[in-house]
Amino acid sequence: MSGYVAAVPSAANACKNDRKRQSIFGNTMSDRSESGQASAWGRVAEDGTVFVRTASGERAVGSWRAGSPSEGLAHFERRYDDLSAEVVLLERRLTLSGVDPGGIAGSARRLLDSLDSAAVVGDLDALRARLETVLAGTEERRTVLAAERAERTARIAAAKEELVAEAERLGRSSEWKTAGERFRTLAEEFRAVGSLDKRTDSALWRRITGAREEFTRRRTAHFAALDTQRARSRERKEAIIAEAEALVESSDWAGTTARYRALLADWKAAGRAAKDVDDALWNRFREVQDVFFSRRNAANAERDAELRDNQVQKEKLLAEASALDPTDTERSLRRLRELQDRWDEIGRVPRETAGTLERQMAAIGDRLREAADARWAQRSIAASPFVTRLRESVAKLEAKLARAQAAGRTKEIAETEAALATQRAWLAQAEN
């Protein structure tokens, strides 16, 4: 039993330990000593052996020879209080959030295993029940934490799967700038979402990096092809500019204008070079065109002035032609031919007035020629022997009718009027 002899603490240390116990348990120590409850959990035998009582019986916890039995019991009760204080701390830790229940369970299991050999006097059965309650509480906390971890893991996994799916969509995208910027922020979001187990995290991250590498490969190939296309566009546009410069001094306004239109179509079909290069090339091409079209516009302005002057001259000729006398056909036609010769010598007029002027001159010529034709027809009829005989016959019948009317010969009047009507009808037909 000598192994159970406990050293008697000094008075200062005893007072200090009592104050710590009172801070945890209040005044339970003094209340228990005053009420004499200590003897219910243990005793000191005559030989100094200290026993503790449990539901399974007594067992020796040490020996006491340094003072009275009550002091020995008090010493072992204080050791019980120390043990109980550890249990209280575990119970309090169990109520705190963020505390690992595994650590609490390990401490509770260690204390529970030590109860069978603990050198203390007190209600070990109650302490055992409290420790078992703590262990049960840690299991509940484990279950709750496991559910929370599972929910958190599922949430993180879903978020990361969504980011991976987005990365794989971006890997197929051709929005080079937008997708490239999104890949940078996506990596930061992937890390910020939280961590899964290393194997799962690594597998998901490999999918993101694979999508990013695929996007980078496609983007590199795209811009390499774009560079090639831009180089070809530059060469083609420089050739177009060279041809445009060779035509800039041309005076074939219509033909060169048509060629410049064709060159502009070729320019659009050539595609774009790099922006700064393309802008510089376009400025050169436009300057060449401006030079040519400025020359053409100046020439057109001079030509238009000449055409307007021609129009004025032709309008004067029209006025002269309109004044020609259609009854004097020979003279008027001769004068018209002179006017038409001058008309042709004057040359072109503005396109918008050319048709009207030509139609007016043609109408004057038609009117004079129709008048000449009519006079010629009348002359031809008057010179016809048949018409002459008919006119003579009508004249004779008219004279005969006059004599019959003067003589009052009724029958002769009627016969002569009938014959005269017939002759007159034939004459009218012949003259027409």
TORKOL-4160 file (C-alpha; in steps of 0.2 Angstrom, whole numbers, padded with zeros to 4 digits, m for minus):
432
<pt num="1" X="0000" Y="0000" Z="0000"/>
<pt num="2" X="0015" Y="0012" Z="0001"/>
<pt num="3" X="0012" Y="0015" Z="m0017"/>
<pt num="4" X="m0004" Y="0024" Z="m0013"/>
<pt num="5" X="0004" Y="0036" Z="0000"/>
<pt num="6" X="0000" Y="0054" Z="m0006"/>
<pt num="7" X="0011" Y="0069" Z="m0001"/>
<pt num="8" X="0003" Y="0081" Z="0010"/>
<pt num="9" X="0002" Y="0098" Z="0001"/>
<pt num="10" X="0008" Y="0114" Z="0009"/>
<pt num="11" X="m0005" Y="0126" Z="0016"/>
<pt num="12" X="m0002" Y="0139" Z="0002"/>
<pt num="13" X="m0003" Y="0126" Z="m0012"/>
<pt num="14" X="m0019" Y="0119" Z="m0004"/>
<pt num="15" X="m0027" Y="0136" Z="m0002"/>
<pt num="16" X="m0022" Y="0140" Z="m0020"/>
<pt num="17" X="m0030" Y="0123" Z="m0026"/>
<pt num="18" X="m0046" Y="0126" Z="m0016"/>
<pt num="19" X="m0048" Y="0143" Z="m0025"/>
<pt num="20" X="m0046" Y="0135" Z="m0042"/>
<pt num="21" X="m0059" Y="0122" Z="m0037"/>
<pt num="22" X="m0071" Y="0135" Z="m0031"/>
<pt num="23" X="m0070" Y="0144" Z="m0047"/>
<pt num="24" X="m0076" Y="0129" Z="m0056"/>
<pt num="25" X="m0088" Y="0121" Z="m0044"/>
<pt num="26" X="m0093" Y="0136" Z="m0033"/>
<pt num="27" X="m0093" Y="0131" Z="m0014"/>
<pt num="28" X="m0097" Y="0113" Z="m0016"/>
<pt num="29" X="m0081" Y="0108" Z="m0007"/>
<pt num="30" X="m0086" Y="0118" Z="0009"/>
<pt num="31" X="m0104" Y="0113" Z="0008"/>
<pt num="32" X="m0099" Y="0094" Z="0006"/>
<pt num="33" X="m0086" Y="0095" Z="0021"/>
<pt num="34" X="m0099" Y="0104" Z="0032"/>
<pt num="35" X="m0113" Y="0092" Z="0028"/>
<pt num="36" X="m0102" Y="0077" Z="0031"/>
<pt num="37" X="m0106" Y="0069" Z="0014"/>
<pt num="38" X="m0088" Y="0064" Z="0011"/>
<pt num="39" X="m0089" Y="0048" Z="0021"/>
<pt num="40" X="m0102" Y="0042" Z="0009"/>
<pt num="41" X="m0089" Y="0039" Z="m0005"/>
<pt num="42" X="m0074" Y="0033" Z="0005"/>
<pt num="43" X="m0066" Y="0030" Z="0022"/>
<pt num="44" X="m0049" Y="0028" Z="0030"/>
<pt num="45" X="m0045" Y="0012" Z="0039"/>
<pt num="46" X="m0035" Y="0011" Z="0055"/>
<pt num="47" X="m0020" Y="0006" Z="0046"/>
<pt num="48" X="m0021" Y="0022" Z="0036"/>
<pt num="49" X="m0028" Y="0014" Z="0020"/>
<pt num="50" X="m0040" Y="0025" Z="0010"/>
<pt num="51" X="m0054" Y="0017" Z="0002"/>
<pt num="52" X="m0067" Y="0023" Z="m0011"/>
<pt num="53" X="m0084" Y="0016" Z="m0012"/>
<pt num="54" X="m0092" Y="0012" Z="m0029"/>
<pt num="55" X="m0107" Y="0003" Z="m0035"/>
<pt num="56" X="m0096" Y="m0013" Z="m0037"/>
<pt num="57" X="m0089" Y="m0011" Z="m0020"/>
<pt num="58" X="m0074" Y="m0004" Z="m0011"/>
<pt num="59" X="m0056" Y="m0002" Z="m0018"/>
<pt num="60" X="m0041" Y="0005" Z="m0010"/>
<pt num="61" X="m0034" Y="0021" Z="m0018"/>
<pt num="62" X="m0020" Y="0025" Z="m0006"/>
<pt num="63" X="m0014" Y="0027" Z="0011"/>
<pt num="64" X="m0014" Y="0042" Z="0023"/>
<pt num="65" X="m0002" Y="0044" Z="0038"/>
<pt num="66" X="0002" Y="0062" Z="0037"/>
<pt num="67" X="m0013" Y="0068" Z="0047"/>
<pt num="68" X="m0030" Y="0064" Z="0053"/>
<pt num="69" X="m0042" Y="0053" Z="0043"/>
<pt num="70" X="m0053" Y="0068" Z="0039"/>
<pt num="71" X="m0038" Y="0077" Z="0032"/>
<pt num="72" X="m0034" Y="0061" Z="0022"/>
<pt num="73" X="m0051" Y="0060" Z="0015"/>
<pt num="74" X="m0051" Y="0078" Z="0011"/>
<pt num="75" X="m0035" Y="0076" Z="0001"/>
<pt num="76" X="m0042" Y="0062" Z="m0009"/>
<pt num="77" X="m0058" Y="0071" Z="m0012"/>
<pt num="78" X="m0048" Y="0086" Z="m0019"/>
<pt num="79" X="m0040" Y="0074" Z="m0031"/>
<pt num="80" X="m0057" Y="0069" Z="m0036"/>
<pt num="81" X="m0062" Y="0087" Z="m0038"/>
<pt num="82" X="m0047" Y="0089" Z="m0050"/>
<pt num="83" X="m0053" Y="0074" Z="m0060"/>
<pt num="84" X="m0071" Y="0081" Z="m0060"/>
<pt num="85" X="m0064" Y="0098" Z="m0066"/>
<pt num="86" X="m0057" Y="0089" Z="m0081"/>
<pt num="87" X="m0073" Y="0082" Z="m0085"/>
<pt num="88" X="m0082" Y="0099" Z="m0083"/>
<pt num="89" X="m0069" Y="0106" Z="m0095"/>
<pt num="90" X="m0073" Y="0092" Z="m0108"/>
<pt num="91" X="m0092" Y="0095" Z="m0106"/>
<pt num="92" X="m0089" Y="0114" Z="m0109"/>
<pt num="93" X="m0078" Y="0111" Z="m0124"/>
<pt num="94" X="m0092" Y="0100" Z="m0131"/>
<pt num="95" X="m0104" Y="0115" Z="m0131"/>
<pt num="96" X="m0092" Y="0125" Z="m0141"/>
<pt num="97" X="m0092" Y="0126" Z="m0160"/>
<pt num="98" X="m0077" Y="0123" Z="m0171"/>
<pt num="99" X="m0069" Y="0111" Z="m0158"/>
<pt num="100" X="m0064" Y="0094" Z="m0164"/>
<pt num="101" X="m0075" Y="0081" Z="m0156"/>
<pt num="102" X="m0061" Y="0068" Z="m0159"/>
<pt num="103" X="m0050" Y="0076" Z="m0147"/>
<pt num="104" X="m0063" Y="0078" Z="m0134"/>
<pt num="105" X="m0068" Y="0059" Z="m0136"/>
<pt num="106" X="m0049" Y="0054" Z="m0134"/>
<pt num="107" X="m0048" Y="0064" Z="m0118"/>
<pt num="108" X="m0065" Y="0057" Z="m0111"/>
<pt num="109" X="m0059" Y="0039" Z="m0116"/>
<pt num="110" X="m0043" Y="0042" Z="m0107"/>
<pt num="111" X="m0051" Y="0048" Z="m0091"/>
<pt num="112" X="m0064" Y="0035" Z="m0092"/>
<pt num="113" X="m0051" Y="0021" Z="m0093"/>
<pt num="114" X="m0042" Y="0029" Z="m0078"/>
<pt num="115" X="m0057" Y="0028" Z="m0066"/>
<pt num="116" X="m0054" Y="0010" Z="m0061"/>
<pt num="117" X="m0037" Y="0015" Z="m0054"/>
<pt num="118" X="m0040" Y="0033" Z="m0050"/>
<pt num="119" X="m0033" Y="0037" Z="m0033"/>
<pt num="120" X="m0048" Y="0048" Z="m0028"/>
<pt num="121" X="m0062" Y="0048" Z="m0017"/>
<pt num="122" X="m0079" Y="0054" Z="m0024"/>
<pt num="123" X="m0094" Y="0048" Z="m0034"/>
<pt num="124" X="m0084" Y="0039" Z="m0048"/>
<pt num="125" X="m0100" Y="0031" Z="m0054"/>
<pt num="126" X="m0108" Y="0048" Z="m0058"/>
<pt num="127" X="m0091" Y="0054" Z="m0065"/>
<pt num="128" X="m0091" Y="0038" Z="m0076"/>
<pt num="129" X="m0109" Y="0042" Z="m0082"/>
<pt num="130" X="m0104" Y="0060" Z="m0086"/>
<pt num="131" X="m0089" Y="0054" Z="m0096"/>
<pt num="132" X="m0100" Y="0042" Z="m0106"/>
<pt num="133" X="m0112" Y="0056" Z="m0109"/>
<pt num="134" X="m0098" Y="0066" Z="m0116"/>
<pt num="135" X="m0093" Y="0051" Z="m0127"/>
<pt num="136" X="m0111" Y="0050" Z="m0133"/>
<pt num="137" X="m0111" Y="0069" Z="m0136"/>
<pt num="138" X="m0095" Y="0067" Z="m0146"/>
<pt num="139" X="m0102" Y="0054" Z="m0157"/>
<pt num="140" X="m0117" Y="0065" Z="m0160"/>
<pt num="141" X="m0105" Y="0079" Z="m0164"/>
<pt num="142" X="m0096" Y="0068" Z="m0176"/>
<pt num="143" X="m0112" Y="0063" Z="m0185"/>
<pt num="144" X="m0117" Y="0081" Z="m0187"/>
<pt num="145" X="m0100" Y="0087" Z="m0192"/>
<pt num="146" X="m0099" Y="0072" Z="m0205"/>
<pt num="147" X="m0116" Y="0078" Z="m0212"/>
<pt num="148" X="m0110" Y="0095" Z="m0213"/>
<pt num="149" X="m0093" Y="0090" Z="m0221"/>
<pt num="150" X="m0103" Y="0079" Z="m0233"/>
<pt num="151" X="m0115" Y="0094" Z="m0237"/>
<pt num="152" X="m0100" Y="0105" Z="m0239"/>
<pt num="153" X="m0090" Y="0093" Z="m0250"/>
<pt num="154" X="m0106" Y="0090" Z="m0261"/>
<pt num="155" X="m0107" Y="0109" Z="m0262"/>
<pt num="156" X="m0089" Y="0112" Z="m0266"/>
<pt num="157" X="m0089" Y="0097" Z="m0279"/>
<pt num="158" X="m0105" Y="0104" Z="m0287"/>
<pt num="159" X="m0097" Y="0121" Z="m0289"/>
<pt num="160" X="m0081" Y="0114" Z="m0295"/>
<pt num="161" X="m0090" Y="0103" Z="m0308"/>
<pt num="162" X="m0099" Y="0119" Z="m0314"/>
<pt num="163" X="m0082" Y="0128" Z="m0316"/>
<pt num="164" X="m0075" Y="0113" Z="m0325"/>
<pt num="165" X="m0090" Y="0112" Z="m0337"/>
<pt num="166" X="m0088" Y="0131" Z="m0340"/>
<pt num="167" X="m0069" Y="0128" Z="m0343"/>
<pt num="168" X="m0073" Y="0115" Z="m0356"/>
<pt num="169" X="m0086" Y="0126" Z="m0365"/>
<pt num="170" X="m0073" Y="0140" Z="m0365"/>
<pt num="171" X="m0060" Y="0127" Z="m0372"/>
<pt num="172" X="m0071" Y="0126" Z="m0388"/>
<pt num="173" X="m0075" Y="0145" Z="m0389"/>
<pt num="174" X="m0068" Y="0157" Z="m0402"/>
<pt num="175" X="m0071" Y="0172" Z="m0391"/>
<pt num="176" X="m0052" Y="0174" Z="m0389"/>
<pt num="177" X="m0051" Y="0189" Z="m0378"/>
<pt num="178" X="m0067" Y="0186" Z="m0367"/>
<pt num="179" X="m0063" Y="0167" Z="m0365"/>
<pt num="180" X="m0045" Y="0171" Z="m0361"/>
<pt num="181" X="m0049" Y="0183" Z="m0347"/>
<pt num="182" X="m0062" Y="0171" Z="m0340"/>
<pt num="183" X="m0049" Y="0157" Z="m0339"/>
<pt num="184" X="m0039" Y="0168" Z="m0327"/>
<pt num="185" X="m0053" Y="0172" Z="m0315"/>
<pt num="186" X="m0060" Y="0154" Z="m0316"/>
<pt num="187" X="m0044" Y="0147" Z="m0309"/>
<pt num="188" X="m0045" Y="0159" Z="m0294"/>
<pt num="189" X="m0063" Y="0154" Z="m0292"/>
<pt num="190" X="m0058" Y="0136" Z="m0292"/>
<pt num="191" X="m0046" Y="0138" Z="m0278"/>
<pt num="192" X="m0058" Y="0150" Z="m0268"/>
<pt num="193" X="m0072" Y="0138" Z="m0268"/>
<pt num="194" X="m0064" Y="0126" Z="m0256"/>
<pt num="195" X="m0054" Y="0110" Z="m0256"/>
<pt num="196" X="m0060" Y="0092" Z="m0259"/>
<pt num="197" X="m0049" Y="0077" Z="m0257"/>
<pt num="198" X="m0032" Y="0078" Z="m0266"/>
<pt num="199" X="m0037" Y="0065" Z="m0279"/>
<pt num="200" X="m0053" Y="0073" Z="m0284"/>
<pt num="201" X="m0046" Y="0090" Z="m0283"/>
<pt num="202" X="m0032" Y="0085" Z="m0295"/>
<pt num="203" X="m0043" Y="0076" Z="m0307"/>
<pt num="204" X="m0055" Y="0091" Z="m0308"/>
<pt num="205" X="m0040" Y="0103" Z="m0310"/>
<pt num="206" X="m0033" Y="0093" Z="m0324"/>
<pt num="207" X="m0049" Y="0094" Z="m0334"/>
<pt num="208" X="m0048" Y="0113" Z="m0332"/>
<pt num="209" X="m0030" Y="0114" Z="m0337"/>
<pt num="210" X="m0034" Y="0102" Z="m0352"/>
<pt num="211" X="m0048" Y="0114" Z="m0357"/>
<pt num="212" X="m0037" Y="0129" Z="m0356"/>
<pt num="213" X="m0023" Y="0121" Z="m0365"/>
<pt num="214" X="m0035" Y="0116" Z="m0379"/>
<pt num="215" X="m0041" Y="0134" Z="m0380"/>
<pt num="216" X="m0023" Y="0141" Z="m0380"/>
<pt num="217" X="m0019" Y="0129" Z="m0394"/>
<pt num="218" X="m0034" Y="0134" Z="m0404"/>
<pt num="219" X="m0031" Y="0152" Z="m0401"/>
<pt num="220" X="m0012" Y="0151" Z="m0406"/>
<pt num="221" X="m0017" Y="0142" Z="m0422"/>
<pt num="222" X="m0031" Y="0155" Z="m0426"/>
<pt num="223" X="m0019" Y="0170" Z="m0424"/>
<pt num="224" X="m0005" Y="0161" Z="m0434"/>
<pt num="225" X="m0018" Y="0158" Z="m0448"/>
<pt num="226" X="m0024" Y="0176" Z="m0446"/>
<pt num="227" X="m0006" Y="0183" Z="m0447"/>
<pt num="228" X="m0003" Y="0173" Z="m0463"/>
<pt num="229" X="m0020" Y="0180" Z="m0470"/>
<pt num="230" X="m0015" Y="0197" Z="m0465"/>
<pt num="231" X="0002" Y="0196" Z="m0474"/>
<pt num="232" X="m0007" Y="0190" Z="m0490"/>
<pt num="233" X="m0020" Y="0204" Z="m0488"/>
<pt num="234" X="m0006" Y="0217" Z="m0486"/>
<pt num="235" X="0003" Y="0211" Z="m0502"/>
<pt num="236" X="m0013" Y="0211" Z="m0512"/>
<pt num="237" X="m0018" Y="0228" Z="m0506"/>
<pt num="238" X="0000" Y="0235" Z="m0510"/>
<pt num="239" X="m0002" Y="0228" Z="m0528"/>
<pt num="240" X="m0019" Y="0236" Z="m0529"/>
<pt num="241" X="m0011" Y="0253" Z="m0524"/>
<pt num="242" X="0002" Y="0251" Z="m0537"/>
<pt num="243" X="m0010" Y="0248" Z="m0551"/>
<pt num="244" X="m0021" Y="0263" Z="m0545"/>
<pt num="245" X="m0005" Y="0274" Z="m0545"/>
<pt num="246" X="m0001" Y="0269" Z="m0562"/>
<pt num="247" X="m0019" Y="0275" Z="m0568"/>
<pt num="248" X="m0019" Y="0291" Z="m0558"/>
<pt num="249" X="m0014" Y="0302" Z="m0573"/>
<pt num="250" X="m0026" Y="0294" Z="m0586"/>
<pt num="251" X="m0038" Y="0304" Z="m0596"/>
<pt num="252" X="m0049" Y="0290" Z="m0600"/>
<pt num="253" X="m0062" Y="0295" Z="m0588"/>
<pt num="254" X="m0075" Y="0282" Z="m0591"/>
<pt num="255" X="m0063" Y="0267" Z="m0593"/>
<pt num="256" X="m0052" Y="0272" Z="m0578"/>
<pt num="257" X="m0067" Y="0276" Z="m0567"/>
<pt num="258" X="m0073" Y="0258" Z="m0571"/>
<pt num="259" X="m0056" Y="0251" Z="m0567"/>
<pt num="260" X="m0055" Y="0260" Z="m0550"/>
<pt num="261" X="m0072" Y="0253" Z="m0546"/>
<pt num="262" X="m0066" Y="0236" Z="m0549"/>
<pt num="263" X="m0050" Y="0239" Z="m0539"/>
<pt num="264" X="m0061" Y="0244" Z="m0524"/>
<pt num="265" X="m0071" Y="0228" Z="m0526"/>
<pt num="266" X="m0054" Y="0219" Z="m0526"/>
<pt num="267" X="m0049" Y="0229" Z="m0510"/>
<pt num="268" X="m0064" Y="0223" Z="m0501"/>
<pt num="269" X="m0061" Y="0205" Z="m0506"/>
<pt num="270" X="m0043" Y="0205" Z="m0501"/>
<pt num="271" X="m0047" Y="0205" Z="m0482"/>
<pt num="272" X="m0040" Y="0215" Z="m0468"/>
<pt num="273" X="m0021" Y="0217" Z="m0464"/>
<pt num="274" X="m0016" Y="0222" Z="m0446"/>
<pt num="275" X="m0026" Y="0237" Z="m0441"/>
<pt num="276" X="m0013" Y="0250" Z="m0441"/>
<pt num="277" X="m0006" Y="0243" Z="m0458"/>
<pt num="278" X="m0023" Y="0242" Z="m0465"/>
<pt num="279" X="m0027" Y="0260" Z="m0461"/>
<pt num="280" X="m0011" Y="0266" Z="m0468"/>
<pt num="281" X="m0014" Y="0256" Z="m0484"/>
<pt num="282" X="m0032" Y="0263" Z="m0486"/>
<pt num="283" X="m0026" Y="0281" Z="m0484"/>
<pt num="284" X="m0014" Y="0278" Z="m0498"/>
<pt num="285" X="m0027" Y="0270" Z="m0509"/>
<pt num="286" X="m0039" Y="0284" Z="m0505"/>
<pt num="287" X="m0027" Y="0298" Z="m0509"/>
<pt num="288" X="m0023" Y="0290" Z="m0526"/>
<pt num="289" X="m0042" Y="0289" Z="m0530"/>
<pt num="290" X="m0044" Y="0307" Z="m0524"/>
<pt num="291" X="m0031" Y="0314" Z="m0536"/>
<pt num="292" X="m0039" Y="0305" Z="m0551"/>
<pt num="293" X="m0057" Y="0309" Z="m0547"/>
<pt num="294" X="m0052" Y="0328" Z="m0544"/>
<pt num="295" X="m0044" Y="0328" Z="m0561"/>
<pt num="296" X="m0060" Y="0320" Z="m0568"/>
<pt num="297" X="m0072" Y="0331" Z="m0559"/>
<pt num="298" X="m0062" Y="0347" Z="m0566"/>
<pt num="299" X="m0063" Y="0340" Z="m0583"/>
<pt num="300" X="m0081" Y="0336" Z="m0581"/>
<pt num="301" X="m0084" Y="0353" Z="m0575"/>
<pt num="302" X="m0076" Y="0361" Z="m0590"/>
<pt num="303" X="m0085" Y="0349" Z="m0602"/>
<pt num="304" X="m0102" Y="0353" Z="m0593"/>
<pt num="305" X="m0099" Y="0372" Z="m0596"/>
<pt num="306" X="m0095" Y="0368" Z="m0614"/>
<pt num="307" X="m0111" Y="0358" Z="m0616"/>
<pt num="308" X="m0122" Y="0371" Z="m0608"/>
<pt num="309" X="m0115" Y="0384" Z="m0620"/>
<pt num="310" X="m0119" Y="0372" Z="m0634"/>
<pt num="311" X="m0137" Y="0371" Z="m0627"/>
<pt num="312" X="m0139" Y="0389" Z="m0628"/>
<pt num="313" X="m0133" Y="0390" Z="m0646"/>
<pt num="314" X="m0145" Y="0376" Z="m0651"/>
<pt num="315" X="m0160" Y="0384" Z="m0642"/>
<pt num="316" X="m0156" Y="0400" Z="m0653"/>
<pt num="317" X="m0156" Y="0389" Z="m0669"/>
<pt num="318" X="m0173" Y="0381" Z="m0663"/>
<pt num="319" X="m0180" Y="0399" Z="m0661"/>
<pt num="320" X="m0175" Y="0403" Z="m0679"/>
<pt num="321" X="m0182" Y="0386" Z="m0686"/>
<pt num="322" X="m0198" Y="0389" Z="m0677"/>
<pt num="323" X="m0200" Y="0405" Z="m0686"/>
<pt num="324" X="m0199" Y="0398" Z="m0704"/>
<pt num="325" X="m0214" Y="0400" Z="m0715"/>
<pt num="326" X="m0222" Y="0384" Z="m0719"/>
<pt num="327" X="m0231" Y="0392" Z="m0734"/>
<pt num="328" X="m0214" Y="0396" Z="m0742"/>
<pt num="329" X="m0209" Y="0378" Z="m0742"/>
<pt num="330" X="m0194" Y="0379" Z="m0754"/>
<pt num="331" X="m0186" Y="0394" Z="m0745"/>
<pt num="332" X="m0190" Y="0387" Z="m0728"/>
<pt num="333" X="m0183" Y="0370" Z="m0731"/>
<pt num="334" X="m0167" Y="0377" Z="m0738"/>
<pt num="335" X="m0165" Y="0388" Z="m0723"/>
<pt num="336" X="m0169" Y="0373" Z="m0712"/>
<pt num="337" X="m0155" Y="0363" Z="m0720"/>
<pt num="338" X="m0143" Y="0377" Z="m0716"/>
<pt num="339" X="m0149" Y="0378" Z="m0698"/>
<pt num="340" X="m0147" Y="0359" Z="m0696"/>
<pt num="341" X="m0129" Y="0359" Z="m0703"/>
<pt num="342" X="m0125" Y="0372" Z="m0689"/>
<pt num="343" X="m0134" Y="0362" Z="m0677"/>
<pt num="344" X="m0123" Y="0347" Z="m0680"/>
<pt num="345" X="m0107" Y="0358" Z="m0680"/>
<pt num="346" X="m0112" Y="0364" Z="m0662"/>
<pt num="347" X="m0110" Y="0346" Z="m0655"/>
<pt num="348" X="m0116" Y="0339" Z="m0639"/>
<pt num="349" X="m0127" Y="0347" Z="m0625"/>
<pt num="350" X="m0131" Y="0341" Z="m0608"/>
<pt num="351" X="m0138" Y="0324" Z="m0607"/>
<pt num="352" X="m0154" Y="0329" Z="m0598"/>
<pt num="353" X="m0159" Y="0342" Z="m0612"/>
<pt num="354" X="m0152" Y="0333" Z="m0628"/>
<pt num="355" X="m0167" Y="0322" Z="m0631"/>
<pt num="356" X="m0179" Y="0337" Z="m0629"/>
<pt num="357" X="m0169" Y="0348" Z="m0641"/>
<pt num="358" X="m0168" Y="0335" Z="m0654"/>
<pt num="359" X="m0186" Y="0331" Z="m0654"/>
<pt num="360" X="m0191" Y="0349" Z="m0656"/>
<pt num="361" X="m0179" Y="0351" Z="m0671"/>
<pt num="362" X="m0186" Y="0335" Z="m0679"/>
<pt num="363" X="m0204" Y="0341" Z="m0676"/>
<pt num="364" X="m0200" Y="0358" Z="m0685"/>
<pt num="365" X="m0192" Y="0348" Z="m0700"/>
<pt num="366" X="m0207" Y="0336" Z="m0701"/>
<pt num="367" X="m0219" Y="0351" Z="m0701"/>
<pt num="368" X="m0210" Y="0360" Z="m0715"/>
<pt num="369" X="m0209" Y="0344" Z="m0725"/>
<pt num="370" X="m0227" Y="0340" Z="m0723"/>
<pt num="371" X="m0232" Y="0357" Z="m0729"/>
<pt num="372" X="m0220" Y="0355" Z="m0744"/>
<pt num="373" X="m0228" Y="0338" Z="m0748"/>
<pt num="374" X="m0246" Y="0345" Z="m0747"/>
<pt num="375" X="m0241" Y="0359" Z="m0759"/>
<pt num="376" X="m0233" Y="0347" Z="m0771"/>
<pt num="377" X="m0249" Y="0336" Z="m0771"/>
<pt num="378" X="m0260" Y="0350" Z="m0774"/>
<pt num="379" X="m0249" Y="0355" Z="m0789"/>
<pt num="380" X="m0249" Y="0338" Z="m0796"/>
<pt num="381" X="m0268" Y="0337" Z="m0795"/>
<pt num="382" X="m0270" Y="0354" Z="m0803"/>
<pt num="383" X="m0259" Y="0348" Z="m0818"/>
<pt num="384" X="m0269" Y="0332" Z="m0821"/>
<pt num="385" X="m0278" Y="0331" Z="m0839"/>
<pt num="386" X="m0293" Y="0322" Z="m0831"/>
<pt num="387" X="m0295" Y="0335" Z="m0818"/>
<pt num="388" X="m0294" Y="0348" Z="m0831"/>
<pt num="389" X="m0307" Y="0340" Z="m0842"/>
<pt num="390" X="m0319" Y="0338" Z="m0827"/>
<pt num="391" X="m0317" Y="0356" Z="m0822"/>
<pt num="392" X="m0321" Y="0361" Z="m0840"/>
<pt num="393" X="m0336" Y="0350" Z="m0840"/>
<pt num="394" X="m0342" Y="0357" Z="m0823"/>
<pt num="395" X="m0340" Y="0375" Z="m0830"/>
<pt num="396" X="m0350" Y="0370" Z="m0846"/>
<pt num="397" X="m0364" Y="0363" Z="m0836"/>
<pt num="398" X="m0365" Y="0378" Z="m0824"/>
<pt num="399" X="m0366" Y="0389" Z="m0840"/>
<pt num="400" X="m0380" Y="0378" Z="m0847"/>
<pt num="401" X="m0389" Y="0378" Z="m0831"/>
<pt num="402" X="m0389" Y="0397" Z="m0830"/>
<pt num="403" X="m0396" Y="0398" Z="m0848"/>
<pt num="404" X="m0410" Y="0385" Z="m0844"/>
<pt num="405" X="m0414" Y="0394" Z="m0828"/>
<pt num="406" X="m0415" Y="0411" Z="m0837"/>
<pt num="407" X="m0426" Y="0403" Z="m0851"/>
<pt num="408" X="m0437" Y="0395" Z="m0838"/>
<pt num="409" X="m0435" Y="0378" Z="m0846"/>
<pt num="410" X="m0439" Y="0367" Z="m0831"/>
<pt num="411" X="m0435" Y="0350" Z="m0838"/>
<pt num="412" X="m0418" Y="0356" Z="m0844"/>
<pt num="413" X="m0415" Y="0363" Z="m0827"/>
<pt num="414" X="m0418" Y="0347" Z="m0819"/>
<pt num="415" X="m0407" Y="0337" Z="m0831"/>
<pt num="416" X="m0393" Y="0349" Z="m0830"/>
<pt num="417" X="m0393" Y="0350" Z="m0811"/>
<pt num="418" X="m0392" Y="0331" Z="m0810"/>
<pt num="419" X="m0377" Y="0330" Z="m0823"/>
<pt num="420" X="m0369" Y="0345" Z="m0814"/>
<pt num="421" X="m0370" Y="0336" Z="m0797"/>
<pt num="422" X="m0362" Y="0320" Z="m0804"/>
<pt num="423" X="m0348" Y="0330" Z="m0812"/>
<pt num="424" X="m0344" Y="0340" Z="m0796"/>
<pt num="425" X="m0343" Y="0323" Z="m0786"/>
<pt num="426" X="m0331" Y="0316" Z="m0799"/>
<pt num="427" X="m0320" Y="0332" Z="m0798"/>
<pt num="428" X="m0320" Y="0332" Z="m0779"/>
<pt num="429" X="m0314" Y="0314" Z="m0779"/>
<pt num="430" X="m0300" Y="0318" Z="m0792"/>
<pt num="431" X="m0294" Y="0333" Z="m0782"/>
<pt num="432" X="m0293" Y="0323" Z="m0766"/>
